[in-house]
Amino acid sequence: MADTNEASPSPHEKALRINLDARWYGTFAEIGAGQEVARWFFRVGGASGTVAKTISAYDMAVSDAVYGPTPRYVSRQRLEAMLKHEFDLVVERLDRLKGAERNFFAFADTVATRSYSRPQEGHGWVGIRFQHAPRQAPSDVILHVRLLDKEPVRQQEALGILGVNLLFGTFYLRERPERLIRSLLDHLTWERIEVDLIDFAGPAFAHVDNRLMALQLVEQDLTEAAMFTASGEPVQWAEVLYKRPVLVQRGSFRPYTNAALDVLERAHDRFTQEPELQGESPVVVLEMTLRHLTTGDAVDHLDFLQRADMLRALGKPILISNFRRFHRLASYLSRYTTKPIALAMGASKLFEIFDESFYNRDEGGLLGGLGQLFKNPGRLYVYPSLDLKTGQILAVDNFPVATHLRHLYEHLKANRFLVGLIPTDSAFVRIRRTEVLTMLQQGCPDWEAYVPPPVAAVIKRDRLFGYQPAGGPYPGPLARANPQPDVSSGTCG
């Protein structure tokens, strides 16, 4: 992606258009990176038509006096306090004079950039509260961003451009939120800015599903991963994972079967017993990758929402990622926690982990990738898998690793980086997700026995994944292989 995009207006053009549009009038409150956003509106001219006030409450005591105390100054809590205070103030002071013809807004950011005393990566919270029409209830757009430039001045510059893009997108692209998201990196690159959270709220966005917006962030390369809660609320990684152990289950979850649940529960049981956790409960996250969601060359958005609706029944946060390789996922998670990270998986996934072609030489190849995977320390909790070609049950103890990797594999086993799991019921190993999907799509009633009851209830209620009401028994290989339930032969439908 280039630094400029000829198809989109420049920051100068965007700021000038807003200044010349008499509908918009409001306040800019910026803490931590100068007044880089407000500066654009003064620089292009005509700012008196847009800017009611700018404020920069840098001193912590001053900030607390204006917005109230907070445990962390670069936080969503502080940003929301800024937006509320400034928006309420501009309405209180100006509604009688200008409220009949103006849409009031408050833009705010609270940011930590690199500095002489702070060499860490820059990040911040950015948002806008606005009226989409005069004297209407306000709506919000809130972002969390990572500032990736090495020089503080470049981080400040990137933040200024991002802020202009957010204001312009909110005012002129809000009916097409996917275009608004795409426009956030106009005249920027993903090497400079990462947006890993976006939250739309209020009457202007009544049509927006924030789960789909999290997917858009990943699909449009604004971030490698985005997270939302079981209820669909966007959350930033650090809010959920900060100084917590983490257990992740990756899958396509179409549908979520009893076998998948058993993998997760047995891994959780073992993980909580590890001495490094010291009795602390881990955060449990369900992860889907774009690879799991892609049909042909495109991501199936409806299918994604159906999976999210189903997973809501499990009450776990959901991660959408673009990580094909497991070590990239572990490396990303380790930015936000130094506590142990565990992955729950079937034994068949070990083929990917020990496939040397999956690793880049400049990252140290297989050894470098495993170093990232296990550094926190990491654990792989491995559930037995059925090898469809041979009919053999694969597990940690009989996995067919390449001869020249055997000593490495035994080292990982001996030091409990690879931990085998024992199924609650040996029949679970033979449950095939694709078979269960076929059963529910063909109206074969016994599919419900292969998924957790809360999941089955949601699938039936919302008719997910092409569900058809019961029409007959299913004679497929899953039914014949698993004696529970007792599925008689016959023709489906």
C-alpha positions in Angstrom: 0.0 0.0 0.0 1.4 3.4 -1.0 1.6 6.4 1.3 -0.8 8.3 -0.9 -4.1 7.2 -2.5 -5.0 9.1 -5.6 -8.6 7.8 -5.4 -9.3 9.4 -2.1 -9.2 13.1 -1.0 -6.0 14.3 0.7 -6.2 15.2 4.4 -6.0 18.9 3.3 -9.1 18.4 1.1 -11.0 16.5 3.7 -10.3 19.1 6.4 -11.3 21.9 4.1 -14.5 20.3 3.0 -15.5 19.9 6.7 -14.6 23.5 7.5 -16.7 24.7 4.6 -19.7 22.5 5.6 -21.8 24.7 7.9 -23.6 21.7 9.4 -20.6 20.6 11.6 -19.4 22.4 14.7 -17.6 21.1 17.7 -14.7 20.7 20.1 -11.3 19.0 19.7 -9.7 17.5 22.9 -6.3 15.9 22.5 -4.0 14.5 25.1 -0.5 13.0 24.5 0.5 13.8 20.9 0.1 17.5 20.4 -3.0 18.9 18.7 -2.3 17.2 15.5 -5.9 16.7 14.4 -7.1 20.2 15.3 -4.0 21.6 13.5 -5.2 20.3 10.2 -8.4 22.4 10.5 -6.6 25.6 11.3 -4.0 25.0 8.6 -6.4 24.6 5.7 -8.4 27.8 6.6 -12.0 28.3 7.5 -11.7 26.7 10.9 -14.1 29.3 12.5 -16.9 27.4 10.7 -16.0 24.1 12.5 -14.0 24.6 15.6 -15.8 25.8 18.7 -12.8 25.0 21.0 -9.6 23.1 21.3 -8.1 21.8 24.5 -5.1 19.8 25.5 -5.1 18.8 29.2 -1.6 17.3 29.3 -1.0 17.6 33.0 -2.5 14.7 34.9 -3.9 16.8 37.7 -5.5 19.2 35.1 -6.8 16.2 33.2 -8.4 14.8 36.4 -9.8 18.1 37.3 -11.5 18.4 33.9 -12.6 14.8 33.2 -12.4 13.1 36.6 -9.8 10.7 38.0 -9.0 7.5 36.2 -6.5 4.7 36.9 -5.1 4.8 33.4 -4.8 7.9 31.2 -4.5 6.2 27.9 -7.6 4.1 28.2 -11.1 3.8 26.8 -12.5 5.0 30.2 -10.6 8.3 29.8 -11.6 8.7 26.2 -15.3 8.2 27.0 -15.1 10.7 29.8 -13.5 13.2 27.5 -16.2 12.7 24.8 -19.0 13.0 27.3 -17.7 16.1 29.0 -16.8 18.0 25.8 -20.0 17.1 23.9 -22.3 17.9 26.8 -20.4 21.3 27.2 -20.7 22.3 23.6 -24.4 21.5 23.6 -25.0 23.3 26.9 -23.2 26.4 25.7 -24.3 26.6 22.0 -27.6 24.8 21.5 -29.7 27.9 22.1 -27.7 29.9 19.6 -26.8 27.3 16.9 -28.6 24.1 17.7 -31.4 24.4 15.2 -29.0 24.3 12.2 -25.8 22.7 13.5 -24.8 19.1 14.2 -22.6 19.4 17.3 -19.6 17.0 17.8 -16.7 16.4 20.2 -13.5 14.7 18.9 -11.1 13.3 21.4 -7.9 11.3 21.6 -5.7 10.2 24.4 -2.4 8.8 23.2 1.0 7.6 24.4 3.7 8.1 21.7 7.4 7.1 21.8 9.5 9.6 23.6 12.9 10.0 25.3 11.4 8.6 28.6 9.1 6.1 26.9 10.7 3.9 24.2 7.7 1.5 24.0 5.4 1.3 21.0 2.8 4.1 20.7 -0.9 3.5 21.1 -4.0 5.4 21.9 -7.8 5.8 21.9 -9.5 8.0 19.4 -13.2 8.8 19.1 -15.9 11.1 18.1 -19.4 11.8 19.6 -21.7 13.6 17.2 -25.3 14.4 16.2 -26.2 13.0 12.8 -28.9 15.7 12.6 -29.6 18.9 14.6 -30.8 18.3 18.2 -30.7 14.5 17.8 -29.3 12.0 20.3 -25.6 11.5 19.9 -23.8 8.6 18.3 -20.2 7.5 18.8 -17.3 6.0 16.9 -14.4 4.8 19.0 -11.0 3.4 17.8 -8.0 1.8 19.4 -4.8 2.4 17.4 -1.2 1.3 17.5 1.3 3.8 16.2 4.1 1.9 14.5 6.5 4.6 13.3 9.8 4.7 15.2 10.1 8.5 15.4 7.7 10.4 17.7 7.1 13.2 15.1 6.0 10.6 12.5 3.6 9.0 15.1 2.1 12.5 15.7 1.8 13.1 12.0 0.1 9.7 11.4 -2.4 10.4 14.3 -3.3 13.7 12.7 -4.1 12.1 9.4 -6.0 9.3 11.0 -8.1 11.8 13.0 -9.0 13.8 9.9 -10.0 10.5 8.1 -12.2 9.5 11.1 -14.0 12.9 11.1 -14.5 12.8 7.3 -15.6 9.2 7.3 -18.1 9.8 10.2 -19.6 12.8 8.5 -19.8 11.6 4.9 -19.4 7.8 4.8 -21.3 6.6 7.9 -24.1 5.0 5.8 -21.4 2.7 4.4 -19.4 1.7 7.5 -17.2 -0.7 5.5 -16.1 2.3 3.4 -15.6 4.4 6.5 -13.3 1.7 7.8 -11.4 1.5 4.6 -10.9 5.3 4.5 -9.2 5.3 7.9 -5.9 4.5 6.3 -6.2 7.0 3.4 -2.7 8.4 2.9 -1.3 6.1 5.5 -0.1 2.5 5.4 -0.5 -0.5 7.6 3.2 -0.2 8.5 2.4 3.1 10.3 -1.0 2.6 11.9 -2.9 -0.4 13.1 -6.6 -0.1 14.1 -7.5 -3.2 16.2 -10.8 -2.0 17.6 -13.7 0.0 16.2 -17.0 0.5 18.0 -20.1 2.1 16.4 -22.9 3.1 18.8 -26.0 5.3 18.7 -28.9 6.1 16.4 -26.7 6.9 13.4 -25.5 3.3 13.5 -28.6 1.4 14.3 -28.0 -0.7 11.2 -24.4 -1.7 12.2 -23.4 -5.0 13.6 -20.1 -4.5 15.4 -19.1 -8.1 15.0 -19.1 -7.6 11.3 -17.0 -4.4 11.7 -14.4 -6.4 13.7 -14.2 -8.7 10.7 -13.9 -5.7 8.4 -10.8 -4.5 10.3 -9.1 -7.8 9.6 -10.4 -8.3 6.1 -9.3 -4.8 5.0 -5.9 -5.2 6.6 -6.2 -2.6 9.3 -5.1 -5.2 11.8 -4.2 -8.8 11.9 -6.7 -9.6 14.6 -9.8 -8.2 16.3 -11.8 -9.4 19.3 -15.4 -9.1 20.5 -17.3 -10.5 23.5 -19.9 -13.2 23.4 -22.5 -10.5 23.3 -20.9 -8.8 20.3 -19.2 -5.8 22.0 -15.8 -4.9 20.5 -13.0 -5.2 23.0 -9.3 -4.4 22.8 -6.8 -7.2 23.4 -5.2 -5.5 26.4 -8.5 -5.0 28.1 -9.2 -8.8 28.1 -5.7 -10.3 28.3 -3.6 -7.9 30.3 -1.5 -10.0 32.8 -3.8 -13.0 32.4 -3.0 -16.5 31.2 -4.8 -17.3 27.9 -6.3 -20.5 26.5 -7.2 -20.4 22.7 -9.2 -22.8 20.6 -8.9 -22.3 16.9 -11.5 -23.7 14.6 -14.1 -23.2 11.9 -16.9 -24.0 14.3 -19.5 -24.9 11.7 -21.1 -26.2 13.8 -19.5 -26.4 17.3 -19.6 -30.1 18.2 -19.4 -32.1 21.4 -15.9 -33.1 20.4 -14.8 -29.4 20.1 -16.3 -28.7 23.5 -14.5 -31.7 25.0 -11.1 -30.5 23.5 -11.6 -27.1 25.2 -12.8 -28.5 28.6 -10.0 -31.1 28.9 -7.4 -28.5 27.9 -8.8 -26.1 30.4 -8.7 -28.7 33.1 -5.0 -29.4 32.5 -4.0 -25.8 32.0 -5.5 -24.7 35.3 -3.4 -27.3 37.1 -0.1 -26.0 35.7 2.1 -24.5 38.5 2.9 -21.4 36.5 -0.8 -20.3 36.7 -0.7 -20.4 40.5 -4.4 -21.0 40.7 -5.4 -18.2 38.4 -8.2 -18.8 35.9 -7.2 -18.3 32.2 -9.0 -16.2 29.7 -10.6 -18.6 27.2 -10.8 -17.3 23.6 -12.4 -18.9 20.5 -10.5 -18.0 17.3 -11.6 -18.1 13.7 -9.3 -17.1 10.9 -10.1 -15.6 7.5 -9.1 -18.9 6.0 -12.0 -20.6 7.9 -14.4 -17.9 6.6 -13.5 -17.7 2.9 -15.6 -19.2 0.2 -13.8 -19.0 -3.1 -12.1 -15.6 -3.1 -14.5 -13.8 -0.7 -15.4 -13.9 2.9 -19.0 -15.0 3.5 -20.2 -12.4 5.9 -23.6 -14.0 6.6 -21.9 -17.3 7.4 -19.5 -15.5 9.8 -22.5 -13.9 11.6 -24.2 -17.2 11.9 -21.1 -18.8 13.5 -20.9 -15.8 15.9 -24.6 -16.2 16.8 -24.0 -19.9 17.6 -20.8 -19.3 19.6 -22.6 -16.7 21.8 -24.2 -19.6 23.6 -20.7 -20.6 24.9 -20.1 -17.2 26.5 -16.5 -16.8 25.4 -14.8 -13.9 23.6 -14.3 -14.4 19.9 -11.1 -13.6 18.0 -11.1 -13.0 14.3 -7.5 -13.2 12.9 -5.4 -13.4 9.7 -2.9 -15.8 11.4 -2.4 -18.9 9.3 0.5 -20.1 11.5 0.1 -20.9 15.1 3.3 -19.2 16.2 2.2 -15.9 14.8 -1.0 -16.1 16.9 1.1 -16.9 20.0 3.5 -14.0 19.2 0.6 -11.6 18.9 -0.9 -12.7 22.2 2.4 -12.3 24.0 2.3 -8.5 23.3 -0.5 -8.3 25.8 0.4 -10.8 28.5 3.6 -12.3 29.9 1.5 -15.1 31.5 1.4 -18.6 30.0 -0.4 -19.1 26.6 -2.0 -22.4 25.7 -3.6 -23.7 22.5 -6.2 -26.4 22.5 -6.1 -28.5 19.3 -6.6 -31.9 17.6 -3.5 -34.0 16.9 -4.0 -33.5 13.2 -2.9 -29.8 13.6 0.6 -31.1 14.6 1.2 -31.7 10.9 1.1 -27.9 10.3 3.2 -27.1 13.4 6.0 -29.5 12.4 5.9 -28.7 8.7 9.1 -26.9 8.0 7.7 -25.3 4.8 5.3 -23.2 7.0 8.2 -21.2 8.5 10.3 -18.3 7.0 14.0 -18.5 7.1 14.3 -14.9 8.2 12.4 -15.8 11.3 14.7 -18.7 12.1 12.7 -21.4 10.4 11.0 -24.1 12.4 13.2 -23.5 15.5 12.5 -19.7 15.4 8.7 -20.4 15.0 8.6 -22.9 17.9 10.6 -20.3 20.0 7.7 -17.8 19.4 5.1 -20.5 20.1 6.5 -21.6 23.4 8.1 -18.5 24.8 5.6 -17.3 27.5 5.8 -20.3 28.3 3.4 -21.9 25.9 1.5 -25.2 25.9 -0.1 -27.2 23.2 -2.9 -29.4 24.6 -3.4 -32.1 22.0 -6.6 -34.1 21.7 -6.6 -37.4 19.7 -7.7 -37.1 16.1 -9.0 -39.6 13.6 -6.8 -40.0 10.5 -9.3 -40.3 7.7 -6.9 -41.9 5.3 -5.7 -44.7 7.6 -8.5 -44.9 10.2 -5.8 -44.6 12.9 -6.3 -42.5 16.0 -3.4 -40.0 16.2 -2.3 -38.7 19.6 0.8 -37.1 21.1 2.5 -40.4 21.8 2.1 -41.9 18.3 2.3 -38.8 16.1 4.4 -39.6 13.0 6.9 -36.7 13.2 9.7 -36.7 10.6 12.8 -38.7 11.6 15.2 -35.7 11.8 12.7 -33.9 14.1 12.2 -36.9 16.5 14.6 -35.7 19.1 13.1 -32.2 19.1 9.6 -33.6 19.4 10.7 -35.8 22.4 12.2 -32.8 24.0 9.0 -30.8 23.7 7.0 -33.8 25.2 9.5 -34.3 28.0 9.3 -30.6 29.0 5.5 -30.5 28.8 5.3 -28.1 25.9 3.2 -30.9 24.2 0.6 -32.4 26.5 -1.8 -35.2 25.4 -5.4 -35.0 26.4 -7.7 -38.0 27.2 -11.3 -37.7 25.8 -14.2 -37.9 28.1 -15.8 -40.3 25.7 -13.7 -42.2 23.1 -16.7 -41.8 20.6 -16.1 -38.1 20.5 -12.9 -38.7 18.4 -15.0 -40.0 15.5 -17.4 -37.0 15.4 -16.9 -35.2 12.1 -18.0 -31.6 11.9 -18.9 -31.9 8.2 -21.0 -35.0 8.8 -23.0 -33.1 11.5 -23.5 -30.2 9.2 -24.8 -32.5 6.5 -27.2 -34.1 9.0 -28.7 -30.8 10.1 -29.0 -29.5 6.6 -30.8 -32.7 5.4 -33.3 -32.7 8.3 -31.9 -35.8 10.0 -32.9 -35.4 13.7 -30.0 -37.1 15.4 -27.5 -34.3 14.6 -28.5 -32.7 17.9 -26.8 -35.5 19.8 -23.4 -34.4 18.5 -23.5 -30.8 19.6 -23.9 -29.1 23.0 -27.6 -28.5 23.9 -27.3 -24.7 24.0 -25.7 -24.7 20.5 -28.4 -27.0 19.2 -31.1 -24.7 20.5 -29.6 -21.6 18.8 -29.1 -23.5 15.5 -32.8 -24.6 15.5 -34.2 -21.2 16.7 -32.3 -19.2 14.1 -32.1 -21.8 11.4 -28.4 -21.5 11.1 -26.2 -23.2 8.5 -29.1 -24.2 6.3 -30.8 -26.1 9.1 -33.9 -28.1 8.1 -36.5 -29.5 10.6 -36.3 -33.2 11.2 -37.2 -35.4 8.2 -35.7 -38.8 8.8 -32.7 -40.8 10.1 -29.2 -40.3 8.6 -27.3 -43.4 7.2 -23.9 -41.6 6.9 -20.5 -42.9 8.2 -20.7 -40.8 11.5 -24.0 -42.5 12.5 -22.7 -46.0 11.6 -19.4 -45.4 13.5 -20.8 -44.0 16.7 -23.2 -46.3 18.6 -24.6 -43.3 20.7 -27.1 -42.3 19.7 -28.6 -45.4 18.1 -29.1 -44.2 14.5 -31.0 -46.6 12.3 -30.3 -46.9 8.6 -32.6 -45.2 6.2 -32.9 -42.4 3.7 -32.7 -38.8 4.8 -35.4 -36.3 3.9 
